[in-house]
Amino acid sequence: MLEHLFSPVTINGMTLKNRAVMPPMGTGYGNADGTASERLMHYLAARARGGAGLIITEICAPDPRGKGFPNELGAWSDDLIPSLGKISAAVHREGAKVALQLHHAGRETFAAAAGGLPEAPSAIPSAILGQPCEAMSLARIAELVAAFARAAARAKEAGFDTVELHGAHGYLLNQFLSPFSNQREDAYGGSEENRSRFVLETLQAVRAAVGPAFPVLIRISGDELIRGGYDLDFTRRLAPQLVAAGADAIHVSVGVYSTPGNLSIASMDTATGFNLFRARAIREAAGVPVIGVGRIQRPADADRAIAAGDADLISFGRQHLADPDFISKTLAGREEDIRWCVACNQGCIERLSFEMRSTTCTFNPECGQEYRGAAAAVTGAPRLWVIGAGPAGLAAALASRERGFAVEIFEKATVPGGQLQPASRPPHKQPFMDWVHWAVRQLEKRGVRLHYNEEMRAEILRRDRPDAVILASGASPVVAKIPGIDGPKVCDARDVLMGKIAPAAPAVVLGAGYVGMETADYLVARGIDVVLLEMQPAHPVGKLTAHAYWLHRRIREGRGRIVLGATVTRVEKDAVFYRQGDEERRVPAALVVTAMGARPDNALEGPLVQLGISYRVVGDAVTPRRLLEAIHEGHQAGRDIQG
């Protein structure tokens, strides 16, 4: 079974038990002094225990000025070797090999993280961050080449099996390679040869520092996919030079910070394996093992890619966050127990980059929490009722059942999933229901009873008095008081998405938040002309996240139109009227879709208080928010509630 993925491979004397790689992913679990925390080591050990052949740590700075975030790992001092050694030992105990990724952010950081003005090949601010930076002197370039070499030697001393230089995603090594960020006129800029010099010198110095028998990897972006950047033809020419300078394998990613659609960490809107053709091209040019990456979650897809010659090894990134045991489950024939990543990006890269909070996973609340251990068990199997089988309720039931509660779920609909039912209907979002199906399978295996088409009422609680209740009853749509809003052609977005209302053209969507945008995306995909009317002057769904970028793009390419600062004044039988500034305008409408938000359904909280039943309210029943908050709140309630 999957004989290509699960066959061993040797890279310069380092033999991996299989070709599954966990690539570097920033977590924010390190300490401010550059050392590894217990949280980080438990997280990495869990991924190694799951069965991958190679674990590559998140970014580690060879120089403090290269830090991309304040608590990045460090390798700039011999004093950090003992801490690094704890990482390698933790991974080795679980049977995997481990690489330390060496990274300098260059201009893609902030002064608060770098400890001063960031440095770069040229004094060109980041296109995304806008952070001013200064051009590196020749002396500083030489210092950093030496710093990378010393850091690699420290990694070797600390017990790592290999190091990986981060030359991708718009960070310092990538910045030197690219005419987009390198406008120097000396020996390190201008011509292709000069732009490659810093990377090649760094590789040569690292090779000299670790010796000929220690594997050295380099990660590159096969194509920057930006105007003025380098392309795949350039990296094909560069690849043999990387090998000659000391690289034993090349890890082929794609894109930089400002690549449209954030393809370096591709969202659900991007096809599985979309980047493999670049890995294949560089493999053919380099003649050394290549690690392929690009929205690959399922081992079967990885096996096919290796068999086809696209790559020699495959990186499974966010899948390791969603389910650290997916490799071992595959080997054991337990694929139905795997919790699949859907590339939503809410809990991982977007949380780290936009919220400045440590990484987790939307669907796996235990990601990054492994150090806590199991929640306290309960005795006597107290009866716990979960009201609602949406994401918060399912997560709560899973966590509480693990503690020993006798759990029953009551759902007023005929199927589980709650708001994930309509939310999974827009383009590219169908895999969201995979988690619902997974959760239901796990609950049924654990003997949890799920009651459908059964709405909970206060008199039932009063009659049967469970020991504890988790109220995960969700939210209901709200509609502004607009003349004509109750007309026959007006409906809620969820009814459209669920197929209860037939699409009609032209359609007008009231509200351009995520529900409105995804409903418009759904309609556009069916050939419906759509206008979105949004009352706010600024778009509530910006274009910085990958999914938002693709939403805007598909709606635009489908001739959809978004009107901001539009206050709807009335709805008539064939049109919607709105005011923009001092002018009232009219837009034709055969279908009017409301997407104006929701209010919590928590009416049972009062009876629970009166009855003195231990309870928790979670998810949208508290206040409507994202899927991440629903699942994580439900999980935490299941861990904490007392019977």
N, C-alpha and C positions, 0 to 999 in steps of 0.2 A: 504493500500500500504506500503510495507516494514515495516510491523508491528513490527518486531524484532528490527531493527535499531532505529526506532522512538518511542520505548517504554521507559519510564523512568527507572532509576536504582538508587539505594541508596547505597552509600559506607560510612559506619560509620557515618550515620546521614546526609550526604551530598547527596541530591537528584538532579540528573541531568535530564533535560527534555528529553534527548535522549542519545544514546550510541555512538554518533559521537564525536571523540576527535581530536583536533588539537594538535599534539605532539610538543615537543620543537624542534625548528629549528633555528640555528644561523643566525643572520641577519647582525651584525655589525652596527646596528642602535643606539646602546647605546652611552653614552658620556664617555670620557676618565676617568672621576672621578667616574665611576660606576653608575651614575644616568641615568634615562630613558629620552630619548629625545622626543620632540613632534612628530618626525617622527615615532618612535617606537610605541607611544601610538595610533596614527592614524592607523597605520598598524594593531595592535592588535584589536582595536575597530572594524575595517572593518571585520576582521575574526569572531569576536563574533557576529556582526550584521548578518553575513551570516547564522547563525543557529546552529553551533556546540554546544553540551551540555557542553563540557569542553575545555577550552583553557589552554594549558601548555606553560608557557613562555619559551623563550630560556634560555640557561645556565646562572646561576647567582652564583658568587663566594662567599663562606662564609669566604674566606681569600684571600687577594690580591695576595699571592704567587700561588694561584690556578688558576689564570686567563689563559684562553686558547688563547685569543686575546686581544689587548690593550684596546678596548672599551667594554669589557664585563660588564654586569650588576653586581652590588655588593650588598651584604647583610652583610658586615663585620663590620658595624658600625651602631649605633643607628641614626646617622646623615642621613643614607640612607633610613630610614623608610618613611619619607614624599614622597620621589620619588617613592618608591615601592607602596605606597598608591595610587598614581595617576594611576598606571597601573591597580590595582584591581578595582578602581572606574570606569575607562574607560571601562573595560570589563563588569562589572556589569551593567552599564547603557545600554548596548546592550543585556542584558538578558542571559548571559552565566556565568557559574562558572569558576574560574581561579585558577591555581596552579602555584607556583613558583618552578622552578627546581633548586636544589642546586647542584653545580658541582665543582669539583677540577680536573684540567687537569692532575696532576701528571707529568709524563715525556713527555706527548704529548703536549708540548708547547715550547716556546722560551724564552730566558732570557729577551728579550725586553717586552714581555707580563707579565711574572711572576715577573719582577722587580729584577731579580737575577737568580742564578742557580736553575733550576727546581728541585723539590724533588719527590721521588718515593719510593716504598718499598725497592728496591735495586738499586744500582748505575749502572743500565743497560740502555744505551741510547735507545731511541725510534728506532724501526726497520725501520721506515719510515723517521722520521725527523733527526735522527742521533744526536740529541741535548744531550750533556752530562748532567747528573743529579747526585744528591747525595742521598744516602740512608737516610731515616728519622730515627731519634733517637726515643727511647721510649717516651721521654718527648714530642717530636714534635707530635708523634701519639696522645698522650693524648690531646695536644693543639687543634689538628684538630677535634677530636671527640667533644670537647667542642665548637669549632667554628661552626660546623654543627648544633649543638643543639641551640646555640644562634641565628644563622641565621634563623632557623625554627621558633623560637619564634618571631623574628622580622617580618617574613612573616605573621604570625597570627595577630600580632598587626597592620600590614599594611592592613589588610582586605582580605587577600587571603583565599580561601576556603579550600585549602589543599597545601601540599608541595610534591614534588617528588625528591627523591635522585637519582642522576645519577650514577648508578652502571654498566653502559654498555660501549661499544665501545672503550674499552682500556683506559679509564680515571682512576683516582686514585683508586676508590673503586674496579673497575674491576681489576686493576693491583695487588691489594692485593690478590684477589681471585685466580689469575692465576699463575700456575707454570712457564708460559712463561715469566712473568715479576717479579715474587716474588721468590727470592732465599735466603730469610732470614733464619737464623738458630735459631731464638729466638721464643717467644710465638706468633709471627705474621707471621711465615713462616714455610715451610716444610710440615707438615701434612695438610690434608684437613681441619681439625678442626682449626688449627692455621691460615691457610690462610683465613678462613672465619671470624676470630675474629674481625678484624677492622670494617668490614661492619656491623656485628651484634652489636658491641658496639656502632657504630654510630647510628644505628636504635634505639637502646634502649635509647640513650641519647636524640635523637630527640623526641621520644615518651614521655619521662619524661618532656621535655621542653614545649611541646604543650598540654599535658594532654590527658586523655583517649578518649575524644569525638571529637578530631580533626583528620580528615583523613590524613594518611601518605601513600604515594605511593613510590614504588621503581622501577626504570627501570634497567633491566639486559639484558645482551646478553645471550640468551639461549644456545648458543654454540659459542666458539670463532672461530672455523673453521681454526685453524692454528696448525702447528706442534708444539707440546710441550704445547699447551694450554689446557683449560678444555673443557668438552663436555656436551651434554645434560643430560647424566646420572648424572653428578655432580650437575647441576642446579636443577634437580628433587629432589636430596637429600637436596639441600640447601633451596629450596622453603619453606618447612614447618618451617625451622628455621627462615627465614625472617619474616614469619607471627608471630611466637612466640616472636620475638624481637620487633614487633610493626607495621609491614606492613599491611595495610588494602587492598591493591591491588597491583598487579605486572604487569608491563608494559614490555612485552617480545619482545625484539629486537634480533639482531644477529650480530656477527662479531666484529672485532676491526680494528684499523687503517691498520694493515698489512694483514688482511684477503684478499686473492686473489679475485679480482673482486669487492672490496669495497661493500660487501653485506649489510653493515649497511645503505647505501643509494643506494639501488640497481638501476641499470640502466635499460634501455629499453630491455636489453638482458636477463632479468630475468623474470620468470613467475609471473603473478599476484598471490598474496597470498602465495608465496613460503615458507614463514616462519610460517604459521599458525599451522602446525603440532607441532611445538615447543611450541607455546602458549597453545595448547590443552594439551600437556603432562604436562606442568607446572601447568595449571589449575587443572588437575586431582590430582596432587601431593600436591598443596597448599591449595585447598579448599576455596579460596577467589576469588573475581572478578579479571579477567585477561584482560588486554588490548592487543589486537593483532595488529601487524603492519607488513608491508612487501609488498610494491608496490601495495597497494590497492587504487584505484582511484574511482571506481564506487560504489555508495551506494547499488546497487543490489547485488554486490559481498559481501559487508559487511553484508548485511542482511542474505544472505545464510550462511556465516561463523558463525554468532551468532546463527542462527537456528540450525546449525549442532553441536553446542557445542564446536566450536574451540576457542571461546573467548566470553567474556561478553560485551566488548566494542571494537571499532575498531578505530585506528588512521589513519587519512587521512593527510599525511604530505604535500608533494609537490603539491597535488591537491588544498590545501588551498592557495598556491602561485598562481597557474594558474587561479583559479576562486574562490574568497572568498565567493561567493554567491551560490556555487553549492548545498549546503544543502537546502537552501530556494527555489532555482529553482526546485529541485527535489520534494519538498513538494507541490509546486504549479503546478506540472505537466509540467514544462517547460524544460525538459531535452535537447531539441534541442538547447537551448540557453546556455548550459554549455560548457565552454572552458576546454577541458580535458588536464590534464598533460600527457606527453608521457615519462617522466623519462629521459629526455635528459641530465640533470644535468649541462648544460652550464651556466645558469644564477644563479643557487643557490649554491650548495656545491662546484663546481669546481671554480666558480668565487671567493667564499669566501676563499677557501683553497689554490688555486694556483695563483690567481691574487691579493689576499689580498685586495679585494674590497667588498663593502657591497652587500648583496644578492639582487637579483631581480628574474624575471622569463623570460625565453626566449620568451614565448608566451603572457605574460601579462606585458606590459611596465609600467602599473600603480602600479605594486607590489613595495611597499616601497616608492611610490610617492604620496600616498593618502593625505598627508599633503598639497600638492600643490593646491588641489582643481581643479575645472574645468577650462579648458582653456577659454580665452576670446572669447565670441561669436562675429560673424560678422553680419553686417546688410545688408539687400538687397539681400541675397542669391547670392553672386558673383559666377560666373562659374569657377569651378576648374577641370582641366583635370589631371588625373593620367595616366601616360604612363607606362604601365606594370602591370600585375596582379600577379606578384610574391609576396613573403612575404612582401617586403618593400612597394610595391604599395598598397596591400590590407590593411596593417596597416595604411598607410597614408590616404587612403580613409575613413577608419573608424573614425580616429581622426578628420579629416577635416569636415566630414559630421556632427559630433556631435556639431561642432561650427556653423553650419548653412550654409556651402557652398553647392551649387548645384553641386554635384560631378558626373563625368562620368569617367569610366575607359576604356582604349583602350589597348587591348592585341593582339599581332600579332599571337599567337598560338590559337588553337581551344578550349583550356581548360585553367582554371586558375591554378596558383601554381608556375609557373616559375621553378626554379631549384629544388623546392620541389617535382616536379613530378618524375624526376629520383632519387632524394635523398631518396624518400620513398620506393624504390624498393628493396634495400638490405634486408637481414634477419632482422627481429624485428623492422624495421623502417616504416612499413606500417602506423602506427597511426599518423605519421607526417602530413598526408593529412587530418586528422580530423580537424586540425586547419584551413586549407584552406576551407573545407566545412563549418565550423562554420562561418568563416569570410564572405564568400559569402552569407550565410543565413542572417547574420546581415545586410549586405549591401542591400540586396534585400528588407528586411523589412523596411529599411530606405529610400527606393526609389532611390537608386543609380543605374544608368544604367551601365551595363557591356557590352562592345562591344568586341566580339571575332573575331579572324581571320581578324583583322584590324590593319595594321602596320601604325603607325603615321609617317607623312612626313612633311617637313618644309613648303611645299605649303599649307597643310591643316591648320597648325598653322597660317600662314600668312592670309589665307582666313577667318577663323572663329574667330581668336583672342580671346581665353578664357582669363579671368581675371587673372588666375594663373595656373601654371603647376607644378606638382611634377614628376620629371623624375626618374622613377624606372625601367629603361629599361634593367637592368641586365648586364650580361657579356657573352662573347663568348669564347670557348675553344681556347687555343694556342697550337701550335705544334712546337717543335724544328726543325731546318733545318738539317735533317738527311737523307742521301741517302736511297732511297727506302721507305720513310715515306708516300708517296702518293700511295703506292701499293694497290692492290685490297683486300688484307687480313688485311689491317690496318683500324681501325675505332676509333671513340671517345667513351670514357667510357659511356657517356650519351646515346648514341645510343644502346649500349649493354643493359644498364639498362632498357631502354624503350621498349626493345623487337624488335627494328628495325633491329638488327643484331643477327643472330642465334649463340649461343655459339658453339665453336668448340675446341677440345682438340688436342694437348696441347695449352694453351693460355699463352701469355706473356703480362704483364701489365707494361707499361712504366710510372713510377712514383708511389711512395709508400706513398703519402700523404693520407688524408682521402678519397678522391675520388678514388684513386687507391686501397686502402685497402678495401673499401666497395664494389668496383666492383669485386675484387678478392673474397671477402666473398660471393657475389652473384654467381659467377662462381663455386666456391668450393661447394656451396649448391646444384648445379646442376651436381655434379660429374665430373667437369672439372679440370684437372691438371693445376696448375697455377704457374708461376714464376713471381715475381715482381722485376723489375730492378730499383734501386734508385741511382741517381747520388751522393747524399750526403753521407758522411761517417757515420753519425749518423742517426738513424731512425727518420723521421719527425713526426711520430706518436708514442710517448712513451707509456709505459704500466701503467702509474700512474692513468689515469682516468679509470673508470669502463668500459666504452664502448670500449676504446682502448685495455684494457686487454682481453675482450671477442673477439674482432676482431683478435688479435694475436693468441689467443687460437684456435678459429675455423679454421683459415687459416692453422695453424700448424697441427691440428688434421685431416684436410682435405688433408694433404700432400702438401700444398702449400709451396713455398720457397721464401724467401726474400733475395735479393743480394744487399748489400750496397756498395757504392763506385764504382758503375758500370756506366761507360760512354758509351752509345750506339753509335756504330760507323757506322752501316748500317743495313738495313732490307732487307732480300732477300725473295724469294717466300715461303720458308719453314723454315726460321730460323731468329733469331736476333743475331747480333754480338755485343759484348761489350768489353770494355777494363777495366780491374780491376788491378790497378798497372801497371806493365810493360807487362802484358800478355793479349792477345786478346782471348776471349772465344766465344763459340757458344752455343745457346740454341734453341732447335727445337720450331717451332711456326706454328700452323695452323690458329691462330688468334692473331693479335697484337692489343692491346688496349692502346690508349694514354690517360694519365691522368696527363698532364703536367701543369695544371693551366689554368687561364683564364685572359682575358683583358676586361676592362669596355666597354660597349656599350653606349657611351654618346655623339654621334655625333650631337644630337639635341640641345646640350647646346649652340653651336654657334648661330644658328638661334633664340633661345630664347633671347639671349643677344641682337642681332640685332633688334629684334622686341620690345624690352623693356618690355617683359612680366615678371611679378614676378614669380620666379621659385625656386625650391630646387632640388638638385640631391641627391639621397639616395641609400643605399644598394650597391649591386655589381656594379652599374653604377658609384659609386665613386671609389671603388676598391674592388675586391672580398674578402669577409671575411665570418664569420660564420652567421648562421641563426639569432642569437641573435642581432648582429649589424644591420642586415637588418630590422628586425621587429622594433627595438627600434628607429633606424634612421627614418624610415618611420613614426612612431607614432609621434616623436618629430617634424618632418616637418609638419605634419598635425595640430599639436598644434600651431605652430609658424607662418606659412605662412600667408601673407596678400594678400587680393584680390585687 
